Amino acid sequence: MYVQGAKEESALVRALIDNYCEVIVDATFTDIGVHRGPNETWVVVALPFTPPNPGNATDIGMHALQLVNAARTRARKCGSTAFSAAPPLKLDPLLQRAALMHAKDMAEHSRFEHIGSDGSKPAERATRAGYRWRNVGENIAAGAPDVETVVKGWLDSPGHCSNIMSPKFQEMGIAFVAEPKSKANIYWAQVFGTKR
């Protein structure tokens, strides 16, 4: 928030309320920083990044599965492509392993790509994890603090949404890795598959 010309505190408070009321009353922000110059004031509010607990990975995976299967229960458009409702997916431990492998690689190398740092593609990583596949797909995300945000972002993106809604997939795995030294702090990978 930026206020110019309000030298007295009462004028500053009034300007902030008049121009930034929604931000000021937003209870999600917990931290504040203020810089006052001779004729201007900057106010920054923030919510520090708190990644999910890796110890809750199983519960987070189950919750992701519930969100994905809820999306698959009804027809939807992913961009210009219409999808009918699709059967529910189930979690597969080998796809979980492939997802974790890629999330870890992205976090360690601060790389947000479907191609791994070793040049691997989603199908190769699924094979390395031991998954004998007929179909494989992958969604990735970076910076999303929780699984609800991740799944919503994927559903709002035509290509990712198409993977979620595709009837050619029967199983999925999902994983995240938080790395504070990386560009995005947290990386997510979701791998879809159908066994041979």
N, C-alpha and C positions, 0 to 999 in steps of 0.2 A: 504494500500500500504506500502511496506517495502523496504527501501533502506539501504544498509550497505556500509560503507567505504567512502561515499561522505561527506567529512568534510566541504568543501566550498559550499556556497549557489549555485553558478553557476553549480557545479558538481551535486548537489542534484536535481536542476531543470532539468538538462539534463537527469539524470537517471529516474526521474518521467515521463518525456515526452517520453523517449525511451521505457519504460516498461509499462506505464499505461495511454497512450494517450486516449484511448476510455473512461476510467473512468473519466479522468480529464475534457474532453469536454462534458460529459453527463450533459445536462442542468437540468435533474430531481433532481440532488443533490443540496441542498441549504445550508447545514451546513458542517463545516470542523473542524477537531481536529488534532493537530500536537503534537507529542512527539519526542524530540531530545535527544538522549543519546550521549556519547562521540564518538561512532563509528557507530551509527545506527539512522535511523529516521523512525517513523511510522506516516502515514497520513491516517486518516479515514474521508470519506465523507458520508453524509447521507441525507435522506429526512425524516423529522419528521413525525410520524404517525398522520394523520388528519382523524378522522372517518367521515362518512357521517352525515349530520345533521338529527337528529330524526324527526325534523319538516318536512323533505322532504320524509318521509317514504312512503307516497302514491305515489309520483312521482317515487321513487326508485322501488316500487313494480310494477308499470306500465312499467317501463323500463326493469325490470327483465322479466316480461311477454312477452314483445316484443322480447327480446333476446332469450328466450326459444321457443317462437312460430316461430321465424326465423329459429332456429335449427331444429324444427319439420317439416319445409316445404320441406326438402329433405332427401332422404335415407342416412343413415350413419352407420358406424360400431362402436359399443361400445365394445372395446376389440375384442373378437372373435365372438360376436353376431351381426348379421346384422339386421337393422331395416329399414322398409319402411318409407316413409314420413307419418306423423301422423296428425290428425286434430288439430287445434289450441286449446289451453287451455284457460280457462277464470279464472279470479281472483274470489275467494270466500271469503267473510268476516270471515266465521267461520274457514276456513283453515288458514287465516291470523292470527286469534286469537290463533290457535294451534301452529303456527310457532313462534309467539311472546312469547307464554308461554315457549316454549323450549329454544329459544334463550336467554331469560331472565334467565332461570334456569342455562344454561351453563355458562353465564357470571357471575352470582352471586356466583357460586360454582367453577369457573375455571375448568370446566369439559367439555371435548370434546367427547361426547358419544351420541349414539342414546337412551340409557337408561337414563331416568331422575334421578335426585338426590333422588326422591321418589320411584324409581324402575319402573316408568311408561314407556311404549313403545309408538311409534308413534300413533298406532290405539287408545290406551287409551286416549291420549291427544286430538285427533280429537273428540272422543266421549265426553270428558269433555267440549270441546268448543261448543258442540251442533250439530256437523256434523254427520248426519246419513249416514254412509258409506257402500259401497259395496266393494271398494278397497281403500287402503291407502298406501302411501309410503313417504319416507322422505330423503332429502339430508341435510347434515350439512357441515359447513365450519368454520374455525377459522383463524383469522389474516388477511384475505383479506380486503384491504382498501376500495374497491368499488365493485359495483354490476357487472361490466364488468369482473373483475378479478375472482369473485366468479363463475359466469356462465361459463367462459372459463375453470376454474379449474374443474368444474363438468363435462363439456363435454369431458375433457381430461382423466377423470377417468371412467373406464368401468362400475362400478356399478351405479355411479351417473348419467352417460350418459344414461344408460338403463332406469332409472326412468324418465328422461326428455323425452326420445323417446317412452316410452311405450304407446301403443294405449289404454290400459286399464284405463288410467287416463284422466279425462275430465276437471278437475279444479285444481287450485293450490293456495297456499298462501306462502308468503315469508316475513321474518322479520329479523332484525338485532338488536343487543344490544351492544353498546360500553361500556366497563368497563376498564378504565386504570389500575386498581389494579389487574386485572386478568392476567393470563399467556399470553393470546393471544390478549388482548386489545379489540377485537371485535369478536362476534359470530353470525353466520348466520344459519337460519333454513328455509328450503323449504319443505312444506307439499303438497303432491299430493293426490287427491281423486276422486272418482266417487260416486255419491249419490245412495242410495238404491232406 
